[in-house]
Amino acid sequence: MMDLTEEDAGFLRDLVKSARQRTLVVSWTDRDGTERHSALTAAEASRLKLLAHRHKLSLAETLRQAAHIPVAR
């Protein structure tokens, strides 16, 4: 086994856990017109579906509109 810090071990554990999950790929168009394909974990997909349903939008449209949200600094 590798000699890892607790932080590194936690990161790798979470990475393997998410890699084992089924992903949902959402195709959407970014604000600059670029076609994107985002692979979401089950938890991310569930939350995106909830938000999209709440606003009566498709998953792709929800991500397109989210691309206009300013980045926190």
Secondary structure, DSSP 8 states (H G I E B T S, - for coil): -----HHHHHHHHHHHHHHTS--EEEEEE-TTS-EEEEEE-HHHHHHHHHHHHHTT--HHHHHHHHTTS----
